[in-house]
Amino acid sequence: MNAATTGDDDDTGASHRGGAFRDPAFADALDYEPARALYQVWCAAWHEGSLPGKRAVTPPHTPARALPNLFVHEEEGARFRCRLTGSELDCVFGSNRSGAYLDEMLSGEALASRVGLMRRSLDEQTAMLFAGHLFAPEREHVRTMRLLLPVRDESTGARVIVGLAWFPSGLPAADTSGRKTS
């Protein structure tokens, strides 16, 4: 089971201007600077207690240093479809996973845990940070940290997770298709 931390102790619905964090303690737990920068963008996008719109936290508003590790998953009924993956994640997987459903990438306990965390983030309208493992084909499982930020698609009303995945211990050596070489 993955440990998760939520990032919203502020339920006042107040607008957050000037780069203030919704939960400063949560921001302090983000030791990966691109994640902290993306969380700050998300916090600044809150208005009158409603989820930020997806456009406020996706390119071009995403901090450039976060782009290689960015992912976007849209809720479609009971499933989540990957809409965007950054170049670092594409390299790890050996391909771009955009368009694939989460249940085509994960199964069993890993799928159930990930879907549960994403739904909790959306239902509670809170940022979440969790440790887990990246399950890439033909590669050892790599420890990851993930930031989940719930947003809404302004044009369709769909619930969306904008997230960041990073690798605190680094990645094992791999060729360009993501296969382990050592």
C-alpha positions as CSV (number, residue, x, y, z in Angstrom):
1,M,0.0,0.0,0.0
2,N,1.3,3.5,-0.8
3,A,1.5,6.2,1.8
4,A,-0.4,9.3,0.9
5,T,-0.3,12.8,2.2
6,T,-3.1,15.3,1.4
7,G,-2.4,19.0,0.7
8,D,-5.4,20.9,1.7
9,D,-5.9,22.0,5.3
10,D,-7.6,25.1,4.0
11,D,-11.3,24.5,3.4
12,T,-12.3,28.2,3.6
13,G,-12.7,28.4,-0.2
14,A,-10.8,31.7,-0.1
15,S,-8.9,32.9,-3.1
16,H,-5.2,32.4,-2.9
17,R,-3.3,35.3,-4.4
18,G,0.4,36.2,-4.4
19,G,1.7,32.6,-4.6
20,A,0.5,31.5,-1.2
21,F,0.2,27.8,-0.7
22,R,-3.2,26.2,0.3
23,D,-1.2,24.1,2.8
24,P,2.3,25.4,3.6
25,A,3.2,22.1,5.5
26,F,2.3,20.2,2.3
27,A,4.4,22.5,0.2
28,D,7.3,21.9,2.6
29,A,7.0,18.2,2.1
30,L,7.6,18.7,-1.6
31,D,11.3,18.3,-1.8
32,Y,11.4,18.2,-5.6
33,E,11.4,21.8,-6.7
34,P,9.4,21.3,-10.0
35,A,6.6,19.7,-7.9
36,R,6.6,22.6,-5.5
37,A,6.5,25.0,-8.4
38,L,3.5,23.2,-10.0
39,Y,1.7,23.0,-6.6
40,Q,2.2,26.8,-6.3
41,V,0.6,27.3,-9.8
42,W,-2.3,25.1,-8.7
43,C,-2.8,26.9,-5.5
44,A,-2.8,30.3,-7.2
45,A,-5.5,29.0,-9.6
46,W,-8.1,28.4,-6.9
47,H,-11.0,30.9,-7.0
48,E,-14.1,31.0,-4.8
49,G,-13.8,27.4,-3.6
50,S,-14.0,25.7,-7.0
51,L,-11.4,23.4,-8.5
52,P,-8.9,25.2,-10.8
53,G,-9.5,24.8,-14.5
54,K,-7.1,22.5,-16.4
55,R,-5.9,25.3,-18.6
56,A,-4.5,27.2,-15.5
57,V,-2.0,24.5,-14.6
58,T,-1.2,22.8,-18.0
59,P,1.2,24.2,-20.6
60,P,2.0,27.0,-21.1
61,H,1.3,27.7,-17.4
62,T,3.2,24.7,-16.2
63,P,6.7,25.6,-15.0
64,A,9.1,24.6,-17.8
65,R,11.2,22.5,-15.3
66,A,8.1,20.4,-14.5
67,L,7.2,19.5,-18.1
68,P,9.4,16.3,-18.5
69,N,7.7,14.7,-15.5
70,L,4.2,15.9,-16.1
71,F,1.2,13.7,-16.7
72,V,-2.5,14.4,-17.2
73,H,-5.2,11.8,-16.6
74,E,-8.9,12.4,-17.4
75,E,-11.7,10.5,-15.6
76,E,-14.0,8.8,-18.2
77,G,-16.7,7.0,-16.2
78,A,-15.0,4.3,-14.2
79,R,-11.7,4.6,-16.1
80,F,-8.8,7.2,-16.4
81,R,-7.4,8.0,-19.8
82,C,-3.8,9.3,-20.0
83,R,-4.0,12.6,-22.0
84,L,-0.4,13.8,-21.7
85,T,3.0,12.5,-20.5
86,G,6.3,14.3,-20.3
87,S,9.4,13.3,-22.1
88,E,11.1,11.8,-19.0
89,L,8.1,9.5,-18.4
90,D,8.1,8.6,-22.1
91,C,11.7,7.7,-21.9
92,V,11.1,5.5,-18.8
93,F,8.2,3.7,-20.5
94,G,9.9,3.5,-23.8
95,S,6.9,5.1,-25.5
96,N,4.4,7.9,-25.1
97,R,1.4,6.6,-23.1
98,S,-1.0,9.3,-24.2
99,G,-4.4,7.9,-25.2
100,A,-4.0,4.7,-23.1
101,Y,-6.3,3.9,-20.2
102,L,-4.7,3.4,-16.8
103,D,-6.1,-0.1,-16.7
104,E,-4.1,-0.8,-19.8
105,M,-0.9,0.2,-18.0
106,L,-1.5,-1.2,-14.6
107,S,-3.4,-4.2,-13.1
108,G,-4.2,-5.7,-9.7
109,E,-3.3,-3.9,-6.5
110,A,-1.2,-1.3,-8.3
111,L,-4.3,-0.3,-10.4
112,A,-6.7,-0.4,-7.5
113,S,-4.4,1.7,-5.4
114,R,-3.7,4.3,-8.1
115,V,-7.4,4.7,-9.0
116,G,-8.3,5.0,-5.4
117,L,-5.8,7.8,-4.8
118,M,-6.8,9.6,-7.9
119,R,-10.5,9.4,-7.0
120,R,-9.8,10.5,-3.5
121,S,-7.9,13.5,-4.8
122,L,-10.8,14.4,-7.1
123,D,-13.6,13.7,-4.5
124,E,-11.9,15.7,-1.7
125,Q,-10.6,18.3,-4.1
126,T,-7.2,18.1,-2.5
127,A,-3.6,17.7,-3.7
128,M,-2.0,14.4,-2.8
129,L,1.6,13.2,-2.5
130,F,2.4,9.5,-2.5
131,A,5.3,7.2,-2.8
132,G,5.0,4.2,-5.1
133,H,6.8,2.3,-7.9
134,L,6.8,2.8,-11.6
135,F,5.8,-0.3,-13.4
136,A,7.5,0.0,-16.8
137,P,7.6,-2.9,-19.2
138,E,10.9,-4.9,-19.1
139,R,12.3,-2.7,-16.4
140,E,12.8,-3.2,-12.7
141,H,10.2,-1.4,-10.6
142,V,11.5,2.1,-9.8
143,R,10.6,4.0,-6.7
144,T,8.7,7.2,-7.5
145,M,7.1,10.1,-5.8
146,R,3.9,11.4,-7.3
147,L,2.0,14.7,-6.9
148,L,-1.7,14.6,-7.8
149,L,-3.6,17.8,-8.4
150,P,-7.3,17.7,-9.1
151,V,-8.6,20.1,-11.8
152,R,-11.7,20.4,-14.0
153,D,-11.8,20.7,-17.8
154,E,-13.4,24.1,-18.4
155,S,-15.1,23.0,-21.7
156,T,-16.4,19.6,-20.8
157,G,-16.6,19.7,-17.0
158,A,-14.6,16.4,-16.8
159,R,-12.6,15.8,-13.7
160,V,-8.9,15.6,-14.4
161,I,-5.7,14.8,-12.5
162,V,-2.6,16.9,-13.4
163,G,0.4,15.3,-11.8
164,L,4.1,15.0,-11.6
165,A,6.2,11.8,-11.1
166,W,9.9,11.9,-10.1
167,F,12.5,9.4,-9.1
168,P,14.2,10.3,-5.8
169,S,16.8,7.5,-6.2
170,G,17.4,8.1,-9.9
171,L,16.8,5.6,-12.7
172,P,18.8,2.5,-13.5
173,A,20.7,2.7,-16.8
174,A,18.4,2.1,-19.7
175,D,18.5,2.2,-23.5
176,T,16.3,4.7,-25.4
177,S,13.4,2.2,-25.4
178,G,13.4,2.1,-21.6
179,R,14.8,-1.4,-21.3
180,K,17.3,-2.0,-18.4
181,T,20.9,-2.3,-19.6
182,S,22.7,-3.2,-16.5
